[in-house]
Structure formats: structure tokens, C-alpha cells
Amino acid sequence: MMSYANDAAGERIGRRIAEARKARGLTQLQLAQRIPCSKSLVAQVERGHKPATPSLTAGAARALGVRLEQLTGQPYEDPYRGRVYETIPGIQAAMLSWDLPDDSVRARPYADLAADVAKVSALGRKASYAKLGLALPSLLDELSTACHAAEGAERERLFGLLAEAYSGVTGIAYALGLFDLRSLAMDRVQWAAAASGDPLRVARTQWQRSTLFLQAASYERGMRLLERVRRHVGEDIAHMDEPSLSVHGAAHLRSAIFAARAGNGPTARAHLDAAAETARLLGHDDANHYGLEFGPTNVAMHRLGVAVEMYDGPEVVRSTRQTRLPADVAPVRAGRWYMDAAKGWLDYGNREKAFAALQAARRVAPEQTRNHPQVRETVQTLIHMERYGKDSLAGFASWIGLS
């Protein structure tokens, strides 16, 4: 069993930020200028009056010169997560063997491998990380062996499957806060995508890579990468097929989040509008090309995400009241939407709706919810305010490992 980071129950990100700031001899104003954000926001986060957002946490880590997990406290120690962590050594071994095909492994036909990749992708969609972690090591080994043994078009198709399977590792690593593993997995995704000979898969991979710039609070570079993705796919959306529309639209949605985190509301809204027009051309509900699940629902979910990043309370209210998630929306996406809703409602001053959104996130994606720093921050802020039916909130806090 791998070791955990030190995660004292109830310790907030704000407290860790304050300790790191003081260790470097910085005032709250100096740190705010480096992030950048307002001094009052830093003060409120450090005192526990506001939850630390992912953007503020990433910005503080960059400004203070510390690793992101030193501020989030990830990975979190909790017995409920043991089954997920027990799969990590096997995943790491498979990741290290990318260029060492196992001659003792007899790869099955492409159709069988494709079916298994579809199964692990479905597990990622459900945020079923324990089951995903169990399935990935042997599948990665078998796919790697098959890729190295094949030739021509068959080899390219197999590398496409391998890229998709490696993406499952990035999902687990992101959920658990294993950032080094996530970066390694992203390198493997890019390598396999390039060998697949599929330009759209390569573009999709670059979209996926952009999340590393969010993690590093490097917003300008992330925006440049996404602009390159759109140029690669093309700008003539009227003549694109559905997979191209999905990649193009997803790049606009991710750009909106980057712009919002950089504090550029007009640019964020322009990207949302461009994505909405791209989704309109699909002519139906969200499409699942390359696992992007792009469409009108995804656009609506990102509108909420941008509103939360911009502390736009009225838009948070509008988005949460007008958006109805379809029954078939991916649980991992629904879980994130409810987590954003919780943060937005808390910022807006409605603690009851904030807690209700957290409970909804738990219902649709429990493993994702239990592992997410934003959930812990929101719960800790609610506890700090002591305005709640304490039994239900205390039970939720215990479930995510805060007591």
C-alpha cells in the first residue's frame, strides 16, 4: 500500500497557504499580487471564510514555489479509498513497460481489445476508479504487446485504443491528486495518439494536455495550446463532421475556463458563445466522440463553471435553475457540475442549496466527490460557519474523511 500525504482531519487549504506564505516572509497583499487576486480573497480563504478554488490553490502553489499537493493535502488518507490506491503499483508498472512488450502475453483480436477499452472508458465515465484501476494494468500490457507486434493500419488502430486506455490513468491520477503519475500518463497518451495516425485523436490529446496548464496556473500558455488545437481542426465549422465539431467545441469550452481563471470575463463568454454555436450545428444532444461528450449540455455545464470562477452569483443562480442534466449524462461530468453548483451557491450565500448540491454529487459520483479538494473546502467552510443541521453535515464530513 502506498504512503499518503499528511492530511490532518479538518486542515484547510487556506491554513496551508498561510503557513507557506509566512515561511516565505510574504504578506497577504504580496501573495495576492503574485497570484494575482484580491488581498481580501486571500484573507478570507486563509481564515476559512471562503473555500479555496482550484484556480486560487494552483495560483498560490505557483506563487509560493510549492507543489500543488502540498496545499491540497492530496492524496487523502481514508480507508474508503484503499481499493483505489492498491491498484496504483500495477498501473505504474504497466506505464513503465510501454516499450517492453511482454512475449508471454498473447494479445487477443482487435475487436476483443476494443470492447475492453470501451468498458474501461465507461468506468471512467462513471468515476468508478477502483474498478478502473483493477482493469487497466493487464489491458495496458496486452495493448502494448499488440501494438508492437502489429503493422500498418492495424497497428495504428491499436495505438488509438492504447491512447484511450492511457487516458483512464490520467483520470485516476487527477481524481487522487497523483500529479506526477498524471503527467507521465499524459506523455504516454500523446505518444500513443501520435502513433495512431489519427489527426483528430492527436488534437483531442492536446486538448487533454491543456489540463496540465490549469494545474500549473499557466493560463496564457494553456490558451495558446487550445488555439493551436482549433487551428489544427479548422475554423470552418459549417463544413465539419461531428467528430471535428466535438474537438473544436471542446477546445472553446476549455478556453473559456482558462479565460475565467485569468479573470477575463468577456473572453470567457465569447468562447462559451462560440462553443454554443458549434453545439447547435450538431443538431442533437451531446455526442460522445473521443470521449468528449460535447454538445448543448456540456456548454451549459461550462457556463456554470465560468460563473463560479468569476464569482458571478446571478449567473450561478440562472445556470443551476435553468439547466436540467439529461439522465444519460456521464456521472463524472454530473458530479463536477454539482460540485461547481455547491461552490457557487456557497459564494452566493445559500448554504442550504450548497449542501444539497454536495449531496447530489455524492449520489451520482461518490468516488469522485470523496476525493475532490473543492468538496472538502466547501464542507469545511460550511462547518466553519456553523449554520447547519449539524448531524447531516457531520455525517458528510465523516464520509469524505474529515473526522
C-alpha angles and dihedrals in degrees: 000000000000121000122258130228115252105274110171110199110261096011108142129214087238091061091050090049090051092050093049091045093052091046088059094046095244128145121225089254093053092050091047090053091052096048089035112235138106121298089231091059092052090048094049093048093048091050093046095245091120130029117246110249121220088250094052092045092050091045092050091049091052093045094047095042095237133127115266093239090057087068100037093044091226137195091049121218110235130135091227089067097052095100091056095049092048089065095055099083091054091048091049092051091051090048092053092051096061093121097032107079113199110238089199091062115088107204118221124229119289094254092057092048091047090053091053092048088052089053094052090045088054090051090053089049089055093045087237093153099166093055091041092052092051093050100045108067099060092039092051091050092049094046092048091052091047093049094052093047097048130081138205121352093352090057092051092050091050092050088054088057091047091052090053092048092050087054087065088062091053089053094053093043092051093048093051097040094244094148099171090053090048092054091048091048091050090055089053092049091053093047094051093043091053090052091050092071090221111131093197092051088052090050091047089051091054089051088053091048090057090075088072088064090052088053090051094044087237096142101161092054092046090053090051091052092051091047087055090051091055092048089050092053094039135242100246096098093167089072101037126114119234098266091052091048090052094052092043093048094045089054089055091050093050089046089055091057092048091050092048092051088050089054095248104134099172092053091046092052092046090056091048090052092048090051091049091054090048090050090050090059090058086069095209143049123305116314122215103221114156088350092292097120090202122180144092095315093051090050091052091049091052091049087061091046091053092047091053092048090050094044087237101163098180091052091048089055093046094047097048093046097045101038117086113185113224116242091245097052112128109266090225089059094042090050091054091047092054091046090053090047090053092051092045094049091047091052088048091054101251105123094171093059091042092057092043089055091051090052090050090052089052092052096051101035113012098168092049093046095048092052102043118106092211090060092051091048092050092048093047091050091051090050090048091054092049094205099129149091088271097205095061094042092046089051091052091047090052091049092057091046102257095127 
